[in-house]
């Protein structure tokens, strides 16, 4: 105990309070400590010319009696610090006083201790008396202690409304004792030293520990004088609340809990030293509550009463998450809001670990005492906060190897304390602490399949993941019952990002010194006029990483800079830094001074010394240098080789990120070839050195084969499962018939391995793949090639045409007649096998004699495709007769001249020394030639389109689409070249009476109702514009799962354009805008469907 005249909560527990009779508004503290008996008076009225005194009577032998004897001690303390001591002489207290009794008095002429306690214009004083045990001989702790206490005070005239004359105050314990009759004093039992004695105990829950009695004539029983062991300071187990278990507090509840000061001098002053009166429970059924939300503001208060504070409060404000608004009552601009979104949080700044300090914008979860803060406008608070959690997204190194990469993670910091001041708790009684952590942002490059939680600081056995939310995980920390405080630091992230960025810009900020420009003090009560000094408390945070710089540091302005070289902050990246400072200058027991605190952006350029001065109070000198030191990493650097082995194949958690085993050997040598690969399954619920895995580990693999092969997989360990997803290249997925897939065996493979949970949490496995040559029969066309010389072969009949061919009639102004035929799957059954196709075409249309060339004319052409193969097309199969040769696709024009009989012969071979399979497709399109009038009409459409598009026209053949002016017409599709701003589809309204064949898209009604569709992975939006580029209609988004609408196979409805009346004879444009990335080229060919809606659809 520091003998400074102040009853600090850390020195005098609540159970040491003595309440004076008869009004019971005044209380003092009597504490039996190891070295002495202490009396602390709290705040009293009087002094500075007004009468006042405190008198303590002690019976050192405990005998009592009808007159004061030598064993009876009287201590009489005045506001000016005079301490009169004497022992009984039979008629009074004129006997000699024992030595070594000391006291301290503080006072002021005006009561103004705290900003939320109303000022009273009257002198006040407070005192502490120390009575060493030797001065109380023959009394020893453990024997009955007989004592009495009285107080006399005065309030200045006019300080209270209705009291123009000085007001006298009196109080005593017991209520009716006689100073000259020790047998009328109160008595209590005690316990021996060295255990700490708290005098007396108010709580009824421990009243049975000791007994006490008051003499006859007392109006109320005395409080208890008992021994409190550490266990007795624990609170009953409180309820933790989320949701809405009761209505939000009202202003009326606040007024009932917080007595008004009017007419009673003691209400407001008691708020300065009576924490139970200042901070009553909102609801005794919900003494301790939990709240979650976003921190919006924070600072340290400059004026807090030292009688109920050991340091100044960290004042915070939280924007509450849904489900916690019932905790809030707040007053803003004289308007009280119940059940709003804002809640005040306060806790003493000294008792929140600097490592756990939050930053505005953080997600926070707190657990603490739910109180009304009396002396303010109506409001609720959580105050103090024994459990405080804050978390934010941070970019840190991953901790894997010397060449680390960046990891974007969520870092949570949790502080738990039994003594947040001024109330005490037990971590065990507070119960397990459960809070939510949102997932960190996923890597934009992919991966994000292996979620982990690492306990960086704190005992990881106390931490468990107890649930999952739609946006994150639920963490529970259950610390051991007996701990006084605990700090936990957690990292939540992903182990498997794709191509993470290198961890460049690893550096640190070194604080060098701070210069005090104005210490905000000028003598007493701090330095007693010797120096101009201040007592500063300050914390500095860089990028949300906090350090407690000073607590009550005596500083002098204009002194040399104070050394801060022990404070260093690791940072990642080369940009600016976020600096935040909180603190205050202390003048207890009087109002302190604000020092410059807040948040700023400062230079973080490496490397060199910097200075920053945000105001007139201080100037910070710091250095930015290379080197990350022992800064936070996602995984523990000491375990980098451990994790490197387990993450060697990652990320391979999905088919798109499968691990490539390369090309496996398949040879026609009669041998079985073996490929080995070692890996790990590492998954939930595996833990290693404080790192928890929170997701299932599925390993996806792929490989290709030199040739068709038979493949077997060796057995895996028990609990492992291998599933083959594909046995041929992915581009054939969904189109290769099952019987063909079974016939050819493997040409490639995609497969995945997983293991049972929780039976398999971490286990290595060896993958063994056996391959051998697969013998294939000849395909269906080999018989048609028997006896082949230079003509013949597998007929591709586009002339008759084949019944399987798709024939699209000519669409005037759109595109010419086309014919398409796809043949059955074919393959090479032996290496070097060549297949021969006879493609038979109809005669092509040519330009009429004398008709001029139009820029939109289209020559007839043939396109033959066999993906994965090499094609040679000619007038025969002889190499010298070839007219086109290429891999995958050949295109041929000038058809009538080159192939007068309509036959073109195509030879198909595998371009490698291996076998393969394919499917040949042939597409023939006729010629189309426009007369001068038609050519002029098309040119006018193109000109209007250029006004809208703003850049050179695309190939109109890829933009024009078939007409949809049929009754209940079928959907049709166009290959639109989509740019970032979209592509345009012309749509004309015909003049009344015009023939339908002269229109482009619509019936002659002037009504426009078109549904636009696209592929499932290529969403688009549609708009309608006129020829001048003016927006006519905005498409209405359609449900992709909508029923009863007709769209092309494989497409989904996107946007519906509906306009009741359009101008006949005018051309309009449907703008189709991609809602997806069209790729680095800036454009992409996309199939877009158009369906005219009508009656019955």
Buried (B, 14 or more C-beta within 10 A) or exposed (E): BEBBBBBBBBBBBBBBBBBBBEEBBBBBBBBBBEEBBBBBBBBBBBBBEBBBBBBBBBBBBBEBBEBBBEBBBBBBBBBEBEBEBBBBBEEEBEBEBBEEBEBBBBBBEEBBBBEBBEEBEBBBBBBBBBBBBEBBEEBEBBBBBBBBBBBBBBBBEBBBEEBEEBBBBEBBBBBBBBBBBBBBBBBBBBBEBEBBBBBBBBEEEBBEBBEBEBBEEBEEEBBBBBBBEEEBBBBEEBEBBBEEEEEBBBBEBBEEBBBEBEEBBBBBBBBBBBBBBBBBBBBEEBBBBBBBBBBBEBBBBBBBBBBBBBBBBBBBBBBBBEEBBBBBBBBEEEEBBBBBBBBBBBBBBBBBBBBBBBBBEBBBBBBBBBBBBBBBBBBBBBBBBBBBBBBBBBBBBBBBEEEBBBBBBBBBBBBBBBBBBBBBBBBBBBBBBBBBBBBBBBBEEBBBBBBBBBBBBBBBEBBBBEEBEEEBBBBBBBBEEEBEBBBBBBBBBBBBBBEBEEBEBBBBBBBBBBBBBBBBBEEEEBBEEEBBBBBBBBBBBBBBBBBBBBBEBBBBBEEEBBEBEEBBBBBBBEEEBBBBBBBBBBBBBBBBBBBBBEBEEBBBEBEEEBEBEBEEBBBBBBBBBEEBEEBBBBBBBEBBEBBEEBBEBBBBBBBEBBBEBEEBBBEEEEEEBEBEBEBBBBBBEBBBEBBBBBBBBBBBBBBBBBBBBBBEBEEBEEBBEBEEBBBBBEEBEEEBEEEBBEBBBBBBBBBBBBBEBEEBBBBEBEBBBBBBBBEBEBBEBBEBBEEBEEBBBBBBBBBEBBEEBEEBEEBBBBBBBBBBBBBEBBBBBEEEBBBBBBBBBBEBBBBEEEEEEBEBBBBBBBBBBBBBBBBBBBBBBBEEEBBBEEEBBBEBBEBBEBBEEBBBBBBBBBEEEBBBBBBBBBBBBBBBBBEEEBBEBBEEBBEBBBBBBEEEEBEBBBBBBBBBBEEEBEBBBBBBBBBEEBBBBBBBBBEEEBEEEBBBBBBBBBBBBBBBBBBEEBBBBBBBBBBEBEEBBEBEBBEEEEEEBBBBEEBBBBBBBBBEEBEBEBBBBBBBBBEBEBEEEEBBEBBBBBBBBBEEE
